[in-house]
Amino acid sequence: MAKMDGQAIGWMRVWPVPVVAGLLLIGYAVLRPARNGRGTAHGSGSDSVARRLLDERCARGEIDKREYQDRWRALR
């Protein structure tokens, strides 16, 4: 059986820290874009498209000002 010095035993206690930190970072990177409408890139992109379409419909006269405001509030 090999003799273990103090340095090897120290690393055996510390190695889970970077592994757990890496897993947390990967989880954050995966779950962050999946959240809907809370300032994420995915949500803000969808909101901007919806608002642009809403603006266009109002400009064409397809919806009135009241309906525009109601729908705009619902998007926020």
PyMOL Python script that loads the backbone (N, CA, C, O; Angstrom):
from pymol import cmd

cmd.read_pdbstr("""\
ATOM      1  N   MET A   1       0.844  -1.168   0.000  1.00  0.00           N
ATOM      2  CA  MET A   1       0.000   0.000   0.000  1.00  0.00           C
ATOM      3  C   MET A   1       0.894   1.238   0.000  1.00  0.00           C
ATOM      4  O   MET A   1       1.888   1.293   0.725  1.00  0.00           O
ATOM      5  N   ALA A   2       0.539   2.222  -0.810  1.00  0.00           N
ATOM      6  CA  ALA A   2       1.351   3.428  -0.928  1.00  0.00           C
ATOM      7  C   ALA A   2       1.149   4.327   0.281  1.00  0.00           C
ATOM      8  O   ALA A   2       0.067   4.406   0.863  1.00  0.00           O
ATOM      9  N   LYS A   3       2.224   4.992   0.628  1.00  0.00           N
ATOM     10  CA  LYS A   3       2.170   5.918   1.749  1.00  0.00           C
ATOM     11  C   LYS A   3       1.593   7.255   1.275  1.00  0.00           C
ATOM     12  O   LYS A   3       2.025   7.770   0.244  1.00  0.00           O
ATOM     13  N   MET A   4       0.630   7.828   2.002  1.00  0.00           N
ATOM     14  CA  MET A   4       0.016   9.097   1.620  1.00  0.00           C
ATOM     15  C   MET A   4       0.547  10.196   2.525  1.00  0.00           C
ATOM     16  O   MET A   4       0.516  10.088   3.751  1.00  0.00           O
ATOM     17  N   ASP A   5       1.033  11.250   1.896  1.00  0.00           N
ATOM     18  CA  ASP A   5       1.517  12.369   2.692  1.00  0.00           C
ATOM     19  C   ASP A   5       0.390  13.369   2.933  1.00  0.00           C
ATOM     20  O   ASP A   5      -0.721  13.178   2.438  1.00  0.00           O
ATOM     21  N   GLY A   6       0.657  14.410   3.671  1.00  0.00           N
ATOM     22  CA  GLY A   6      -0.360  15.402   4.025  1.00  0.00           C
ATOM     23  C   GLY A   6      -0.926  16.141   2.830  1.00  0.00           C
ATOM     24  O   GLY A   6      -2.105  16.496   2.824  1.00  0.00           O
ATOM     25  N   GLN A   7      -0.098  16.379   1.810  1.00  0.00           N
ATOM     26  CA  GLN A   7      -0.561  17.109   0.626  1.00  0.00           C
ATOM     27  C   GLN A   7      -1.608  16.301  -0.149  1.00  0.00           C
ATOM     28  O   GLN A   7      -2.603  16.860  -0.612  1.00  0.00           O
ATOM     29  N   ALA A   8      -1.392  15.019  -0.289  1.00  0.00           N
ATOM     30  CA  ALA A   8      -2.345  14.169  -1.007  1.00  0.00           C
ATOM     31  C   ALA A   8      -3.676  14.109  -0.269  1.00  0.00           C
ATOM     32  O   ALA A   8      -4.738  14.164  -0.889  1.00  0.00           O
ATOM     33  N   ILE A   9      -3.619  13.998   1.034  1.00  0.00           N
ATOM     34  CA  ILE A   9      -4.848  13.953   1.833  1.00  0.00           C
ATOM     35  C   ILE A   9      -5.597  15.279   1.726  1.00  0.00           C
ATOM     36  O   ILE A   9      -6.827  15.290   1.683  1.00  0.00           O
ATOM     37  N   GLY A  10      -4.868  16.395   1.681  1.00  0.00           N
ATOM     38  CA  GLY A  10      -5.496  17.705   1.524  1.00  0.00           C
ATOM     39  C   GLY A  10      -6.248  17.825   0.205  1.00  0.00           C
ATOM     40  O   GLY A  10      -7.362  18.347   0.170  1.00  0.00           O
ATOM     41  N   TRP A  11      -5.641  17.342  -0.884  1.00  0.00           N
ATOM     42  CA  TRP A  11      -6.305  17.396  -2.195  1.00  0.00           C
ATOM     43  C   TRP A  11      -7.537  16.500  -2.236  1.00  0.00           C
ATOM     44  O   TRP A  11      -8.507  16.802  -2.931  1.00  0.00           O
ATOM     45  N   MET A  12      -7.496  15.411  -1.498  1.00  0.00           N
ATOM     46  CA  MET A  12      -8.659  14.524  -1.469  1.00  0.00           C
ATOM     47  C   MET A  12      -9.858  15.215  -0.826  1.00  0.00           C
ATOM     48  O   MET A  12     -11.004  14.899  -1.145  1.00  0.00           O
ATOM     49  N   ARG A  13      -9.601  16.138   0.060  1.00  0.00           N
ATOM     50  CA  ARG A  13     -10.692  16.862   0.713  1.00  0.00           C
ATOM     51  C   ARG A  13     -11.181  18.045  -0.128  1.00  0.00           C
ATOM     52  O   ARG A  13     -12.334  18.457  -0.004  1.00  0.00           O
ATOM     53  N   VAL A  14     -10.316  18.589  -0.978  1.00  0.00           N
ATOM     54  CA  VAL A  14     -10.626  19.817  -1.714  1.00  0.00           C
ATOM     55  C   VAL A  14     -11.207  19.548  -3.099  1.00  0.00           C
ATOM     56  O   VAL A  14     -11.962  20.385  -3.593  1.00  0.00           O
ATOM     57  N   TRP A  15     -10.900  18.437  -3.747  1.00  0.00           N
ATOM     58  CA  TRP A  15     -11.293  18.221  -5.138  1.00  0.00           C
ATOM     59  C   TRP A  15     -12.790  18.343  -5.397  1.00  0.00           C
ATOM     60  O   TRP A  15     -13.148  18.737  -6.507  1.00  0.00           O
ATOM     61  N   PRO A  16     -13.700  18.039  -4.463  1.00  0.00           N
ATOM     62  CA  PRO A  16     -15.125  18.195  -4.776  1.00  0.00           C
ATOM     63  C   PRO A  16     -15.547  19.653  -4.985  1.00  0.00           C
ATOM     64  O   PRO A  16     -16.546  19.905  -5.658  1.00  0.00           O
ATOM     65  N   VAL A  17     -14.818  20.606  -4.428  1.00  0.00           N
ATOM     66  CA  VAL A  17     -15.203  22.017  -4.543  1.00  0.00           C
ATOM     67  C   VAL A  17     -15.210  22.481  -6.002  1.00  0.00           C
ATOM     68  O   VAL A  17     -16.228  23.011  -6.446  1.00  0.00           O
ATOM     69  N   PRO A  18     -14.115  22.309  -6.780  1.00  0.00           N
ATOM     70  CA  PRO A  18     -14.182  22.753  -8.181  1.00  0.00           C
ATOM     71  C   PRO A  18     -15.167  21.934  -9.023  1.00  0.00           C
ATOM     72  O   PRO A  18     -15.748  22.453  -9.976  1.00  0.00           O
ATOM     73  N   VAL A  19     -15.351  20.681  -8.679  1.00  0.00           N
ATOM     74  CA  VAL A  19     -16.315  19.856  -9.420  1.00  0.00           C
ATOM     75  C   VAL A  19     -17.735  20.382  -9.211  1.00  0.00           C
ATOM     76  O   VAL A  19     -18.485  20.536 -10.175  1.00  0.00           O
ATOM     77  N   VAL A  20     -18.102  20.652  -7.984  1.00  0.00           N
ATOM     78  CA  VAL A  20     -19.436  21.173  -7.687  1.00  0.00           C
ATOM     79  C   VAL A  20     -19.613  22.559  -8.303  1.00  0.00           C
ATOM     80  O   VAL A  20     -20.671  22.858  -8.857  1.00  0.00           O
ATOM     81  N   ALA A  21     -18.587  23.406  -8.212  1.00  0.00           N
ATOM     82  CA  ALA A  21     -18.670  24.741  -8.812  1.00  0.00           C
ATOM     83  C   ALA A  21     -18.874  24.641 -10.322  1.00  0.00           C
ATOM     84  O   ALA A  21     -19.673  25.385 -10.890  1.00  0.00           O
ATOM     85  N   GLY A  22     -18.166  23.737 -10.967  1.00  0.00           N
ATOM     86  CA  GLY A  22     -18.331  23.539 -12.409  1.00  0.00           C
ATOM     87  C   GLY A  22     -19.726  23.064 -12.770  1.00  0.00           C
ATOM     88  O   GLY A  22     -20.315  23.537 -13.742  1.00  0.00           O
ATOM     89  N   LEU A  23     -20.251  22.142 -11.999  1.00  0.00           N
ATOM     90  CA  LEU A  23     -21.612  21.654 -12.254  1.00  0.00           C
ATOM     91  C   LEU A  23     -22.649  22.759 -12.065  1.00  0.00           C
ATOM     92  O   LEU A  23     -23.611  22.850 -12.829  1.00  0.00           O
ATOM     93  N   LEU A  24     -22.455  23.587 -11.059  1.00  0.00           N
ATOM     94  CA  LEU A  24     -23.381  24.706 -10.844  1.00  0.00           C
ATOM     95  C   LEU A  24     -23.323  25.694 -12.011  1.00  0.00           C
ATOM     96  O   LEU A  24     -24.359  26.186 -12.456  1.00  0.00           O
ATOM     97  N   LEU A  25     -22.126  25.984 -12.506  1.00  0.00           N
ATOM     98  CA  LEU A  25     -21.993  26.895 -13.647  1.00  0.00           C
ATOM     99  C   LEU A  25     -22.656  26.324 -14.898  1.00  0.00           C
ATOM    100  O   LEU A  25     -23.317  27.049 -15.640  1.00  0.00           O
ATOM    101  N   ILE A  26     -22.480  25.032 -15.128  1.00  0.00           N
ATOM    102  CA  ILE A  26     -23.119  24.395 -16.284  1.00  0.00           C
ATOM    103  C   ILE A  26     -24.634  24.446 -16.133  1.00  0.00           C
ATOM    104  O   ILE A  26     -25.340  24.756 -17.094  1.00  0.00           O
ATOM    105  N   GLY A  27     -25.139  24.149 -14.952  1.00  0.00           N
ATOM    106  CA  GLY A  27     -26.581  24.203 -14.718  1.00  0.00           C
ATOM    107  C   GLY A  27     -27.135  25.599 -14.918  1.00  0.00           C
ATOM    108  O   GLY A  27     -28.208  25.770 -15.496  1.00  0.00           O
ATOM    109  N   TYR A  28     -26.406  26.599 -14.442  1.00  0.00           N
ATOM    110  CA  TYR A  28     -26.839  27.990 -14.619  1.00  0.00           C
ATOM    111  C   TYR A  28     -26.870  28.360 -16.097  1.00  0.00           C
ATOM    112  O   TYR A  28     -27.811  29.005 -16.558  1.00  0.00           O
ATOM    113  N   ALA A  29     -25.850  27.955 -16.836  1.00  0.00           N
ATOM    114  CA  ALA A  29     -25.789  28.274 -18.267  1.00  0.00           C
ATOM    115  C   ALA A  29     -26.910  27.601 -19.047  1.00  0.00           C
ATOM    116  O   ALA A  29     -27.401  28.154 -20.031  1.00  0.00           O
ATOM    117  N   VAL A  30     -27.313  26.423 -18.620  1.00  0.00           N
ATOM    118  CA  VAL A  30     -28.377  25.690 -19.320  1.00  0.00           C
ATOM    119  C   VAL A  30     -29.746  26.231 -18.950  1.00  0.00           C
ATOM    120  O   VAL A  30     -30.597  26.400 -19.823  1.00  0.00           O
ATOM    121  N   LEU A  31     -29.975  26.506 -17.674  1.00  0.00           N
ATOM    122  CA  LEU A  31     -31.298  26.912 -17.217  1.00  0.00           C
ATOM    123  C   LEU A  31     -31.586  28.392 -17.437  1.00  0.00           C
ATOM    124  O   LEU A  31     -32.751  28.772 -17.549  1.00  0.00           O
ATOM    125  N   ARG A  32     -30.582  29.221 -17.502  1.00  0.00           N
ATOM    126  CA  ARG A  32     -30.804  30.658 -17.639  1.00  0.00           C
ATOM    127  C   ARG A  32     -31.595  31.005 -18.901  1.00  0.00           C
ATOM    128  O   ARG A  32     -32.573  31.746 -18.798  1.00  0.00           O
ATOM    129  N   PRO A  33     -31.226  30.511 -20.084  1.00  0.00           N
ATOM    130  CA  PRO A  33     -32.019  30.843 -21.271  1.00  0.00           C
ATOM    131  C   PRO A  33     -33.401  30.198 -21.281  1.00  0.00           C
ATOM    132  O   PRO A  33     -34.283  30.647 -22.012  1.00  0.00           O
ATOM    133  N   ALA A  34     -33.601  29.159 -20.487  1.00  0.00           N
ATOM    134  CA  ALA A  34     -34.875  28.457 -20.489  1.00  0.00           C
ATOM    135  C   ALA A  34     -35.964  29.200 -19.733  1.00  0.00           C
ATOM    136  O   ALA A  34     -37.148  28.940 -19.948  1.00  0.00           O
ATOM    137  N   ARG A  35     -35.584  30.126 -18.849  1.00  0.00           N
ATOM    138  CA  ARG A  35     -36.605  30.876 -18.112  1.00  0.00           C
ATOM    139  C   ARG A  35     -37.361  31.780 -19.074  1.00  0.00           C
ATOM    140  O   ARG A  35     -36.776  32.318 -20.013  1.00  0.00           O
ATOM    141  N   ASN A  36     -38.640  31.947 -18.848  1.00  0.00           N
ATOM    142  CA  ASN A  36     -39.473  32.734 -19.759  1.00  0.00           C
ATOM    143  C   ASN A  36     -39.702  34.147 -19.250  1.00  0.00           C
ATOM    144  O   ASN A  36     -40.143  34.347 -18.119  1.00  0.00           O
ATOM    145  N   GLY A  37     -39.399  35.125 -20.099  1.00  0.00           N
ATOM    146  CA  GLY A  37     -39.787  36.506 -19.881  1.00  0.00           C
ATOM    147  C   GLY A  37     -39.251  37.195 -18.656  1.00  0.00           C
ATOM    148  O   GLY A  37     -39.877  38.148 -18.193  1.00  0.00           O
ATOM    149  N   ARG A  38     -38.154  36.786 -18.109  1.00  0.00           N
ATOM    150  CA  ARG A  38     -37.622  37.444 -16.922  1.00  0.00           C
ATOM    151  C   ARG A  38     -36.277  38.086 -17.223  1.00  0.00           C
ATOM    152  O   ARG A  38     -35.314  37.917 -16.475  1.00  0.00           O
ATOM    153  N   GLY A  39     -36.220  38.819 -18.321  1.00  0.00           N
ATOM    154  CA  GLY A  39     -35.005  39.533 -18.650  1.00  0.00           C
ATOM    155  C   GLY A  39     -33.952  38.676 -19.315  1.00  0.00           C
ATOM    156  O   GLY A  39     -32.830  39.140 -19.523  1.00  0.00           O
ATOM    157  N   THR A  40     -34.270  37.453 -19.653  1.00  0.00           N
ATOM    158  CA  THR A  40     -33.314  36.620 -20.340  1.00  0.00           C
ATOM    159  C   THR A  40     -33.313  36.945 -21.810  1.00  0.00           C
ATOM    160  O   THR A  40     -34.235  37.587 -22.313  1.00  0.00           O
ATOM    161  N   ALA A  41     -32.290  36.510 -22.498  1.00  0.00           N
ATOM    162  CA  ALA A  41     -32.193  36.784 -23.922  1.00  0.00           C
ATOM    163  C   ALA A  41     -33.387  36.188 -24.668  1.00  0.00           C
ATOM    164  O   ALA A  41     -33.948  36.820 -25.563  1.00  0.00           O
ATOM    165  N   HIS A  42     -33.765  34.977 -24.295  1.00  0.00           N
ATOM    166  CA  HIS A  42     -34.879  34.332 -24.977  1.00  0.00           C
ATOM    167  C   HIS A  42     -36.174  35.082 -24.729  1.00  0.00           C
ATOM    168  O   HIS A  42     -36.913  35.362 -25.674  1.00  0.00           O
ATOM    169  N   GLY A  43     -36.460  35.410 -23.498  1.00  0.00           N
ATOM    170  CA  GLY A  43     -37.708  36.088 -23.152  1.00  0.00           C
ATOM    171  C   GLY A  43     -37.787  37.482 -23.721  1.00  0.00           C
ATOM    172  O   GLY A  43     -38.832  37.869 -24.242  1.00  0.00           O
ATOM    173  N   SER A  44     -36.713  38.253 -23.639  1.00  0.00           N
ATOM    174  CA  SER A  44     -36.756  39.619 -24.138  1.00  0.00           C
ATOM    175  C   SER A  44     -36.889  39.627 -25.652  1.00  0.00           C
ATOM    176  O   SER A  44     -37.510  40.536 -26.205  1.00  0.00           O
ATOM    177  N   GLY A  45     -36.319  38.633 -26.343  1.00  0.00           N
ATOM    178  CA  GLY A  45     -36.463  38.550 -27.791  1.00  0.00           C
ATOM    179  C   GLY A  45     -37.907  38.274 -28.177  1.00  0.00           C
ATOM    180  O   GLY A  45     -38.431  38.879 -29.113  1.00  0.00           O
ATOM    181  N   SER A  46     -38.548  37.363 -27.462  1.00  0.00           N
ATOM    182  CA  SER A  46     -39.944  37.051 -27.732  1.00  0.00           C
ATOM    183  C   SER A  46     -40.836  38.247 -27.436  1.00  0.00           C
ATOM    184  O   SER A  46     -41.769  38.531 -28.187  1.00  0.00           O
ATOM    185  N   ASP A  47     -40.553  38.946 -26.345  1.00  0.00           N
ATOM    186  CA  ASP A  47     -41.341  40.124 -25.989  1.00  0.00           C
ATOM    187  C   ASP A  47     -41.200  41.219 -27.032  1.00  0.00           C
ATOM    188  O   ASP A  47     -42.184  41.869 -27.385  1.00  0.00           O
ATOM    189  N   SER A  48     -39.981  41.432 -27.532  1.00  0.00           N
ATOM    190  CA  SER A  48     -39.789  42.499 -28.503  1.00  0.00           C
ATOM    191  C   SER A  48     -40.516  42.184 -29.808  1.00  0.00           C
ATOM    192  O   SER A  48     -41.052  43.091 -30.445  1.00  0.00           O
ATOM    193  N   VAL A  49     -40.543  40.926 -30.215  1.00  0.00           N
ATOM    194  CA  VAL A  49     -41.276  40.535 -31.424  1.00  0.00           C
ATOM    195  C   VAL A  49     -42.765  40.746 -31.211  1.00  0.00           C
ATOM    196  O   VAL A  49     -43.453  41.271 -32.087  1.00  0.00           O
ATOM    197  N   ALA A  50     -43.263  40.339 -30.054  1.00  0.00           N
ATOM    198  CA  ALA A  50     -44.691  40.498 -29.767  1.00  0.00           C
ATOM    199  C   ALA A  50     -45.078  41.977 -29.724  1.00  0.00           C
ATOM    200  O   ALA A  50     -46.130  42.361 -30.235  1.00  0.00           O
ATOM    201  N   ARG A  51     -44.237  42.796 -29.121  1.00  0.00           N
ATOM    202  CA  ARG A  51     -44.547  44.230 -29.056  1.00  0.00           C
ATOM    203  C   ARG A  51     -44.480  44.874 -30.434  1.00  0.00           C
ATOM    204  O   ARG A  51     -45.290  45.744 -30.756  1.00  0.00           O
ATOM    205  N   ARG A  52     -43.529  44.455 -31.238  1.00  0.00           N
ATOM    206  CA  ARG A  52     -43.438  45.005 -32.596  1.00  0.00           C
ATOM    207  C   ARG A  52     -44.699  44.656 -33.404  1.00  0.00           C
ATOM    208  O   ARG A  52     -45.245  45.499 -34.115  1.00  0.00           O
ATOM    209  N   LEU A  53     -45.145  43.410 -33.283  1.00  0.00           N
ATOM    210  CA  LEU A  53     -46.365  43.005 -33.984  1.00  0.00           C
ATOM    211  C   LEU A  53     -47.575  43.773 -33.464  1.00  0.00           C
ATOM    212  O   LEU A  53     -48.451  44.159 -34.237  1.00  0.00           O
ATOM    213  N   LEU A  54     -47.618  43.991 -32.170  1.00  0.00           N
ATOM    214  CA  LEU A  54     -48.708  44.761 -31.579  1.00  0.00           C
ATOM    215  C   LEU A  54     -48.699  46.191 -32.103  1.00  0.00           C
ATOM    216  O   LEU A  54     -49.748  46.741 -32.437  1.00  0.00           O
ATOM    217  N   ASP A  55     -47.511  46.793 -32.175  1.00  0.00           N
ATOM    218  CA  ASP A  55     -47.393  48.152 -32.724  1.00  0.00           C
ATOM    219  C   ASP A  55     -47.862  48.207 -34.174  1.00  0.00           C
ATOM    220  O   ASP A  55     -48.560  49.141 -34.570  1.00  0.00           O
ATOM    221  N   GLU A  56     -47.480  47.207 -34.962  1.00  0.00           N
ATOM    222  CA  GLU A  56     -47.874  47.175 -36.371  1.00  0.00           C
ATOM    223  C   GLU A  56     -49.386  47.036 -36.521  1.00  0.00           C
ATOM    224  O   GLU A  56     -49.988  47.702 -37.363  1.00  0.00           O
ATOM    225  N   ARG A  57     -49.999  46.181 -35.716  1.00  0.00           N
ATOM    226  CA  ARG A  57     -51.456  46.009 -35.800  1.00  0.00           C
ATOM    227  C   ARG A  57     -52.190  47.289 -35.442  1.00  0.00           C
ATOM    228  O   ARG A  57     -53.205  47.624 -36.053  1.00  0.00           O
ATOM    229  N   CYS A  58     -51.671  48.009 -34.445  1.00  0.00           N
ATOM    230  CA  CYS A  58     -52.281  49.274 -34.057  1.00  0.00           C
ATOM    231  C   CYS A  58     -52.111  50.302 -35.179  1.00  0.00           C
ATOM    232  O   CYS A  58     -53.041  51.044 -35.493  1.00  0.00           O
ATOM    233  N   ALA A  59     -50.938  50.338 -35.768  1.00  0.00           N
ATOM    234  CA  ALA A  59     -50.674  51.294 -36.846  1.00  0.00           C
ATOM    235  C   ALA A  59     -51.554  51.021 -38.065  1.00  0.00           C
ATOM    236  O   ALA A  59     -51.967  51.955 -38.751  1.00  0.00           O
ATOM    237  N   ARG A  60     -51.842  49.763 -38.335  1.00  0.00           N
ATOM    238  CA  ARG A  60     -52.706  49.423 -39.480  1.00  0.00           C
ATOM    239  C   ARG A  60     -54.183  49.616 -39.164  1.00  0.00           C
ATOM    240  O   ARG A  60     -55.023  49.553 -40.062  1.00  0.00           O
ATOM    241  N   GLY A  61     -54.508  49.851 -37.887  1.00  0.00           N
ATOM    242  CA  GLY A  61     -55.899  50.050 -37.508  1.00  0.00           C
ATOM    243  C   GLY A  61     -56.651  48.767 -37.218  1.00  0.00           C
ATOM    244  O   GLY A  61     -57.878  48.780 -37.113  1.00  0.00           O
ATOM    245  N   GLU A  62     -55.939  47.663 -37.088  1.00  0.00           N
ATOM    246  CA  GLU A  62     -56.581  46.381 -36.806  1.00  0.00           C
ATOM    247  C   GLU A  62     -57.104  46.315 -35.372  1.00  0.00           C
ATOM    248  O   GLU A  62     -58.084  45.622 -35.100  1.00  0.00           O
ATOM    249  N   ILE A  63     -56.453  47.034 -34.456  1.00  0.00           N
ATOM    250  CA  ILE A  63     -56.911  47.093 -33.067  1.00  0.00           C
ATOM    251  C   ILE A  63     -56.975  48.558 -32.652  1.00  0.00           C
ATOM    252  O   ILE A  63     -56.227  49.394 -33.159  1.00  0.00           O
ATOM    253  N   ASP A  64     -57.878  48.855 -31.725  1.00  0.00           N
ATOM    254  CA  ASP A  64     -57.998  50.241 -31.270  1.00  0.00           C
ATOM    255  C   ASP A  64     -57.033  50.516 -30.121  1.00  0.00           C
ATOM    256  O   ASP A  64     -56.334  49.614 -29.658  1.00  0.00           O
ATOM    257  N   LYS A  65     -57.000  51.763 -29.667  1.00  0.00           N
ATOM    258  CA  LYS A  65     -56.049  52.180 -28.641  1.00  0.00           C
ATOM    259  C   LYS A  65     -56.256  51.424 -27.332  1.00  0.00           C
ATOM    260  O   LYS A  65     -55.290  51.040 -26.673  1.00  0.00           O
ATOM    261  N   ARG A  66     -57.493  51.215 -26.964  1.00  0.00           N
ATOM    262  CA  ARG A  66     -57.813  50.511 -25.712  1.00  0.00           C
ATOM    263  C   ARG A  66     -57.292  49.076 -25.746  1.00  0.00           C
ATOM    264  O   ARG A  66     -56.661  48.618 -24.794  1.00  0.00           O
ATOM    265  N   GLU A  67     -57.559  48.372 -26.841  1.00  0.00           N
ATOM    266  CA  GLU A  67     -57.093  46.994 -26.967  1.00  0.00           C
ATOM    267  C   GLU A  67     -55.559  46.953 -27.009  1.00  0.00           C
ATOM    268  O   GLU A  67     -54.940  46.060 -26.430  1.00  0.00           O
ATOM    269  N   TYR A  68     -54.956  47.926 -27.696  1.00  0.00           N
ATOM    270  CA  TYR A  68     -53.502  48.018 -27.744  1.00  0.00           C
ATOM    271  C   TYR A  68     -52.930  48.139 -26.331  1.00  0.00           C
ATOM    272  O   TYR A  68     -51.994  47.422 -25.978  1.00  0.00           O
ATOM    273  N   GLN A  69     -53.488  49.041 -25.523  1.00  0.00           N
ATOM    274  CA  GLN A  69     -52.985  49.251 -24.166  1.00  0.00           C
ATOM    275  C   GLN A  69     -53.179  48.017 -23.289  1.00  0.00           C
ATOM    276  O   GLN A  69     -52.301  47.669 -22.500  1.00  0.00           O
ATOM    277  N   ASP A  70     -54.326  47.360 -23.426  1.00  0.00           N
ATOM    278  CA  ASP A  70     -54.585  46.151 -22.650  1.00  0.00           C
ATOM    279  C   ASP A  70     -53.572  45.054 -22.988  1.00  0.00           C
ATOM    280  O   ASP A  70     -53.020  44.404 -22.100  1.00  0.00           O
ATOM    281  N   ARG A  71     -53.343  44.865 -24.270  1.00  0.00           N
ATOM    282  CA  ARG A  71     -52.404  43.821 -24.699  1.00  0.00           C
ATOM    283  C   ARG A  71     -50.966  44.183 -24.344  1.00  0.00           C
ATOM    284  O   ARG A  71     -50.170  43.311 -23.998  1.00  0.00           O
ATOM    285  N   TRP A  72     -50.636  45.472 -24.429  1.00  0.00           N
ATOM    286  CA  TRP A  72     -49.277  45.909 -24.086  1.00  0.00           C
ATOM    287  C   TRP A  72     -49.011  45.640 -22.603  1.00  0.00           C
ATOM    288  O   TRP A  72     -47.932  45.177 -22.234  1.00  0.00           O
ATOM    289  N   ARG A  73     -50.013  45.936 -21.751  1.00  0.00           N
ATOM    290  CA  ARG A  73     -49.875  45.654 -20.312  1.00  0.00           C
ATOM    291  C   ARG A  73     -49.734  44.154 -20.044  1.00  0.00           C
ATOM    292  O   ARG A  73     -48.985  43.738 -19.161  1.00  0.00           O
ATOM    293  N   ALA A  74     -50.451  43.364 -20.807  1.00  0.00           N
ATOM    294  CA  ALA A  74     -50.371  41.908 -20.630  1.00  0.00           C
ATOM    295  C   ALA A  74     -48.976  41.384 -21.005  1.00  0.00           C
ATOM    296  O   ALA A  74     -48.507  40.399 -20.436  1.00  0.00           O
ATOM    297  N   LEU A  75     -48.332  42.036 -21.944  1.00  0.00           N
ATOM    298  CA  LEU A  75     -46.981  41.615 -22.328  1.00  0.00           C
ATOM    299  C   LEU A  75     -45.942  41.968 -21.277  1.00  0.00           C
ATOM    300  O   LEU A  75     -44.926  41.284 -21.151  1.00  0.00           O
ATOM    301  N   ARG A  76     -46.191  43.030 -20.521  1.00  0.00           N
ATOM    302  CA  ARG A  76     -45.232  43.417 -19.484  1.00  0.00           C
ATOM    303  C   ARG A  76     -45.315  42.411 -18.398  1.00  0.00           C
ATOM    304  O   ARG A  76     -44.599  42.518 -17.403  1.00  0.00           O
TER     305      ARG A  76
END
""", "prot")
cmd.dss("prot")
cmd.show_as("cartoon", "prot")
cmd.util.cbc("prot")
cmd.orient("prot")
